[in-house]
Amino acid sequence: MAPITALRHAATTVLAAGMLVGALAGCTQGIGGSAADGIGEAANQANTATSRDTVTEQSGIARVSVHDPSVVKANGTYYVFGSHRAWAKSDDLVNWTTFENNLSTDYDDILGGIWDEWSKQTANPELTGNMWAPDVVWNDTMKKWCMYMSVNGINYRSTIVLLTADDIEGDWTYVGPVVYSGFNNNTVERTDVGEVLGDGADITRYLSPTDTEINAIDPCVKTDENGDMWMTFGSWFGGMWMLKLDPATGLRDYGTTYETVADRSDAYYGIKLGGGYGNSGEGSYLLHTNGYWYLFASYGALQQEGGYQVRMFRSEDITGPYVDEHGNAAVSTEEVNGNWTGDTGIRLMSSIQWSGNDNADIEVAQGHNSAMVDDDGNAYIVYHTRFSGRGEEHEVRVRQLLPTSDGWLVAAPYEFVGAVADTSGYARENIVGDYELATLSKHTYFKGQTNPADKDGTEYIGVDRPVNITLNADGTVSGDQTGTWEAADGSNQVTLTLGDVVYTGDFAKLPRDVDGKEVMTFTALGDNVTIWASQL
């Protein structure tokens, strides 16, 4: 539990050393769509979708380093906002450039008041490095852009605050706090807890990280089908939560109350979405598409060898309950040691050693994602990742999310560089052939080199290595795994049976990482486990 705070401070140091911005020349740039998934933009913020060009040389992509990237779209431009005042924008979801606003330089003037009033402590006296994981949405009632950001303090003494702007690129104006954490009997009067619970309320449960003590970080704000505005937040410790906001102010809706029910809800923090009992789980993010609300959460610790990874759950209602394919609940009912190697949740991405790839640059510790549905209906996951041979350096990556026939989402095997899956399907002769097949193991994660003494070595512990299979024209699967496959007529969706497991997923012809050559791939889910395949 405790290491997560120190690790975020370590990430601050890395970013302060130079933001690790990719300085490579940009490639072709496209445009696309409107802010999606519950963000109702004003008419003058509307967007239109057009086609994108596909980047064929990864070395030509303009990269950026934005930790905990939250994606939003305005006026045809994609934006990511991240921790430590890192922001970037893109015309095509591929090439990114950083930009600045008044928070970049004047943060002490803007947030110094709430910092001094709440989060500042002797052992953590500087605001720099303590502005974490903002989420930016358009509030159609206020006609403002709203930024929700955690002003973090040690000992969980944090608060999520609201800032507003007329333009998404700023300037930003401080409005006020939305929710607090880290309070005790000596400090609770400096919060709104008394207003919510009543003066003199028993706050014992908020003093235990295995009960309801959380860190107020990682906000995600969504508007549901009824027009209600919700904010998810929290991390590790006492779990991830959500409460209703007032669209007229962007702040907490004090007219909505919650019962305190173990593992379900709390009078102050609202509805429990996931985690708890000291288990890992942070960066909660919601996406509405495909007939469901999907909850993404990052398990493990964020450093290169910390096991960071995205797990996914779904629900028919925004408030849950959220479950995985096996029906396992996102909400914990007991402590699970090393839950990032457990079976709960669908692991969306993993570290894969495809043949011929640059093994010094394998994605590892992929996490703290956001997600969006673009104007053309395509969904994407946006996340930061570290790499097998680059220490704590990290960069933004994007992958397409594809719907399965039974209502789940799976991530594309390769990074998004402009090409998307053809939902009308592919000719059978382009599908049959030899593939590498990777199983995204939940029980392992990147742990560095097999031989640490070999500084240039590229043999790793915890990297998934593919096996070889063949999709035969007669609908059988042969090779290291055997079974059957069937492509849906007029669709890119596929059903595979490997052994006694049935997988549902999607074909997608995508440029592979190693050389940009477009190859057939598929991504599928079965028995609560994701598989990826790439044609040889």
N, C-alpha and C positions, 0 to 999 in steps of 0.2 A: 504493500500500500504506500508507505512513506516515500519510496524512491521516485514516484511519479513527479512530485514537486521538484525535487532536485534535478530530475532529467529535463523538465521544462526549462529550468534555469540554465542547464547546460546547453539546451537548444538556443537560448537567448544569446549565449556567448558565441556560439557558432555563427548566428545571424549577424551579430554586431561586428564580427570580423570582416563582413563584406557582403552579406546578403546572398552570396553565391549565385549571382544572376548570370544566366547563360548569355555570353556575348557574341554568340554566333549570328551570322547574317540570317535574316528572315527569308522564308520561302514563299510560295504562292499563298495568297490570302483570300478567303471567301467571306461571306456574310451569312447570317442566318437569324431568324426568328425573334420571338418576343419572350419577355420574362414569363416563365411557366410555373406550373404547380402551385396554385394558390396565390400568386402575386398578380393582382389586378392593376395593371398600369393605367395611368391617365391616357386620354386619347393622344396627346402630343408625345407620349412615350412609346407609342405603338411601333411594332417592328414587322418586317416582312421577311420571309424565308427565301433564300436562293441557294443554288447548288454550290458545293465546295470543290476545290481541286484537292487531289491527293498528293501528299508529300512522299516522295520515293527515296529520299536520302535523309536519314535521321540526323546526320551530322549538320544538316542545314536548318534544323529547327531552332528557333529562338526560345531558349529555356529560361525559366525563372525559379527562384526558391521562395515559396510562400508556404509556411507551415500552417497546417489546419485550414486548408483553403475552402472558403464558402463561396459557391458560384451563384451569380445572378446576372440577368441580361437586361440591358437598357439601350434603346435606340440602335439595335443591331449589333451592339458590342457586348461581349462577354467580360465579366469582371470576376476576379477572385479577391477576397479579403481574408487576411490571415493574421496569426499572432505576431506580436512585436512590430505592429504597424507596417506590415508588408502587404502591398496591394499591387495587382497587375491586371492588364486588360488584353483582349485578343479579338480579332475580327473573325477567327476561324476555329477556335477551340484547340488550336495546334501551336501557333506562334504567339508568344506572350511578351509584353513589355511592362516594366514597372512604371509607376507614376507616384506623385506625392500629392498630399492635401494638407490642410492646416493641422490635422492630427499628427502628421509626420514631424512637424517642427514645433508646434505650440501645445503639445499634449499636457505640459505642466500647467499652463494657463487654463486649459479646457477641463482637465480631470483632476487637477491638484486639490480641489476642494474635497471631493469625495474620497480621494486618496488619504488626505490628512484626517478626515473625519472617521474613516473606517479601516481601510486595509493596511495603512502604514504601521509598522512595528519596528522596534529597536533592531531586531535581527534582519529586517528587510526594509530599509529606510528609503529606497529609491523607487520611484514610479517606473523608470525605464526598465523594460523587460517584464513588466507585470500587467501588460494589456494583451489579453489572450482571446483568440478564437472568436472574432466578431461574426455576426450574421447580418446581412443587409437585405431588407425587403422594402417594396413600395407599399405604403399605407394609403389606400384609396380614399379613406375617410378623412385623414389628415391632409391628403395631397402632399405628402412628404416622403422622402426616403428615410427609413428608420434603421439605424445601426444599433444592434444589441451586442455589447462587449463586456467581458469579465475584467473587472479591476481586481487583480488577484493579490492576496496576502498569504503569508505563511500561517500555519495552524488553521487552515481552511477559512481564514477570515477574509472573505471575498464578497463582492457584490456584482451582479449583472446590471449594467446601466444602459439607458437609452440616450442616443444622440440622433438628431435629425438634420436633414439637408434638403435644399430645393433641387440640387443637382447631385447625381450619384458620385461625382468626383469631388464633392465638397463645395463650400466649406461646411464643416460639421459643428452643430451647437449642442451643448450638453443640456439634457432635459431633467434626468433624475434616476434614482435607483429603482429597479424592478423587483429584485429579490436578494436576500442576504444569506450568508452562511458563516459559520465559525463563531456565533454568538454564545455567550454564557450568562450566568446570573449577574455578572458585573458589567456586561456590555450590552445586554439585550435592549435596554432602554434607548440605545442609539440607533435602533432599527425600527422597522414597521411591524415587528412580531407582536407587540402589544396591541396594535390596531387590528391585527388579524385574529389573534388568539384570545385577546382580552388581557388586561393588566393582571400581573401576578400568576399567569398561566404556568403550569408545570412544563419546563423545557428539558427535563432529564433526558428524553430520548434523543435530543439533538446534540448530546455530549458524547455519544458513543459511535465510532465509525462502523461498528457492526450492527447499529440500529438505524438511526435517521440522521446521523452527522454526515454531511456531504461537503463538497467544495462547489460553490456557485460559479461554475464555468461552462463553456461549450454551449451557448444558446443556439437554438434553431427555432425559427418562427414560421408557422404555417397557418393558413386560413382554410377551414374545412368547407364542406359542401353547403353548410348552413350559414356561412358567412362568419362563423365564430373564429376568433384569432387565438392561437395557442403558442406557448413557448415551452420547448423542452430544454432541459439543462441537467447539470449534475455530473458526478464522476465517481468511479470506484466506490469505496467506503459504503455510504448509505444508499447508493443507487442513483438511477436516472429518473427524472420526474418531469411532469408537465403541469402548467397552470394556464388559466384563461387570461387573456389580455383584453383591455378596453380599447377598441379601435379608435375611439375619439381622442384618447390621450396617448396610446401606445404603451401605457404602463399597466400594472396589475389591475385586473377587474376585481375590485373589493366587494362587489355585489355577489360574486360566486363563492360559495363556501364548500368545504370538503370535510367528510368524516375522517377520523383517524382509525384506520383499519389495517392491521398488520399485513404487510406484503401487498397492499392494494392502494392505499391512499393516506394522506396526511393533511391535517387541518392547515398547516402553513405551506407545505411544498406541493400540495395538490395530488395528482394521480401518479402512481408509480408505473413507470414504463418498463424498467429493466434493472438488473443487477441488484446490489445490496449485499449485506453480510461480509463486507470487506472484499468482495470479488472485483476483479478488474472489469472495466466497462466504462467508456467515456465517449465523447464526441457523438452523442445521439443525433441522428438526422432522420427526418421523415420525408418520404416521397409518395405522392398519390398518382398512381397510374395503373393500367391493366386491371382495374376494378378493385384494387386493394390499396391500403396504406402500408408502406414498407418502412420498417425501422432498421436503420443501420447503426451499429455500435462498434467501437474499436476496443478489442480485447488486448491484453498484454501491456508491456511497457514500450515506450516509443523509440528507444534507441536502437541502433542497428541490430543488436543481438538480443533485443527485448521481447521478441515474439509478437510485435504489433501486427494486427490483422483485422479486417472488417468481417463481422458476422452480421447476418441478416435474418429478420423475422417479418411476419406480416399479420395484418388484422383487417377485418371489414370496416372497423370503426377507428377513427383517429386516436381515441382514448384507449384502444386495446380491448382485450388482452392480445399481446403479440406472441406468436408461436413460430417455431420452425417447421420443416416438412414432417418431422416426427411428432409434432405436437408439444415439444419441449418449450416451456414458457421462458420468455426473456427475463422475467422477474425471478430472482433467486429466492429460495426458501431455506438455504443453509450455506455455510461457507464451503467453497470448492477450491481446494488448493491447486493453483496453476490452471484456472479455468480456461485459459487460452489454449490449452491442449486437450480440452474436453469436447464432448459431442454436442453440446448445446449451441444452436445457431448454425446457419449455413455459411461456410467460409467462401467468400466471393472470389478471392484472389490468393495467389501463393507465389513462391519463388521457384521458377522452372528453369532447368538447364537444358533448353532446346539444343539440338545438335547444330554445330556451326556458329552458335552465338558467341558474343564477347562475354566470357565467363567472369570477367572482372567487373561487369556492369549489370549483373542480374538484379532485378528489383527485389528488395527485402524490406521488411518492416513497413508494409503498405498500410496506410491508415488515415484516420481522422478525415473522413470523406464528406463531401456534400454530393448532391445529385440534382438533375433537372430533366424535364421533358421539353424539348425544343419545339418550335412551331411546326416542323414537319412530322412530329409524333415520335421522333427518335429520342430515347432516353440515354443519359450519360452519367457515369460516376466520375467525380473529380476528387483527387486525393493527393497526398504527398507520399513520396517513397524515398527510402535510402537505397544504397546499392552495395553489392557484395564486396567491391574493392575500393570504396570511397569513404570509409569511416562514417562520420555523422553528417556528411553532406546530404542534402535532400533537394528534390525538385518536384514540381507539379506534374502529374500525369492524368490522362483522361482515357476512359474506355467506354465503349458502347455497352449499354445494358439491353439485353434481349429478353422478350417474354417467352415463357414455355407454354405449352398447350394446357397445362394444369395450373396456370396462374402464378408461377414464380418468376423471378428474374435471375438471369445468369449474365456474367460479365464476359465480354469478348476475350479471346486468348491473347490478342495483341493490342498494343496501345492504339488509340484513335489518332490517325494522321490524315483524315479526310474521307476515307472510304467507309461506307456503312453497309450493313447487310441488306441484300435484296429480298424483301419480304415476299416477292412473288415466286421465289424459289430459283433453283438452278437445274440445268440439264443433268440427267443422271450420269451421262458420260463424264461430266466434270466433277462429279462427286466420288465415283468409284476410284479406288487406288490405295496406295500405301500411306499410312499416317503414323506420326508419333502421338501417343496417347499419354497424357499426364493426369494423375489423380491428385487433387488438391487435399493433401493430408491435413487433418485437424490435429494430429498428435505430434507434430514436429514443427520446428521453425528454424530459421537461419541462426546458426551458432558459430559462425566464423570458419576459418580454415581448418581442414583436417590436420595439417601440419603447420602450426603457427610460426615455427622457425623459418619456414619458407615464405619470405615476405612477398614474393611474386607468385606464389602458388594460387591456383584457381580450383582446387578441390575443396569442397565445402561440406560442412555438417548441416543437415536440416534443409537441403535443397531437394525439391522433387525432381526425379529423373524419369523421363518418359520411357514407355515400352513401345514396341512396334505392333501395329495391327494393319489389316487390310479390309476395306469395305468392298466386298465382291459384288459383281453385277447381279448375282442371283439373290441378293439380300442377306447373305451370311457375312459374318465377321470371322476372320481367321487371324492367326498369329499368336502373340503372347497372351491375348485374351480372345475368347471365342463367344459367338452368339449370333444375333440377327440385328438388322437395321431396316428402317422403313422411312422414306421421305414422304411428307404429306403432299398431296396434289395441290398445285397452285400456291405453295407456301414454302418457306425455307425451314419449316419446323421438322424435327426429326425425332423418332423414337428408336432407342437402342436397347437391346437386352444383352447384357454381358454377364455370363454366369446366371445367377438367379436375381439380378438387379435390373429393374427397368428404369432407363434414363429418358427424360424428355428435354429437348433443347432446340438449338437452332444452328443451321449452317450459315457461314458468312465467308465470303471471299475477301481476304484482307492482305495488306502488305505485311510480310513477316519482318521481324526486327533485324535479322542478320543482314539482309541485302535489299529490302524493300520490294522484293518480288511478291506479286499477288498470288496467294495460294488459298485453296479451300481449307477452312477450319470448321470445327464445331465446338460448341460449349453446351453442356447439359447437366442436369441434376437428377440424382436418384439415390434413394436410401439416405437422404440428408447430406450427400456428398457431391461436390462439383467435379466434373471432368472437363479437360480441354484437349483438343486434338488439332494437329497441324499437318497438312499433306506434305509428304516428302517430294 
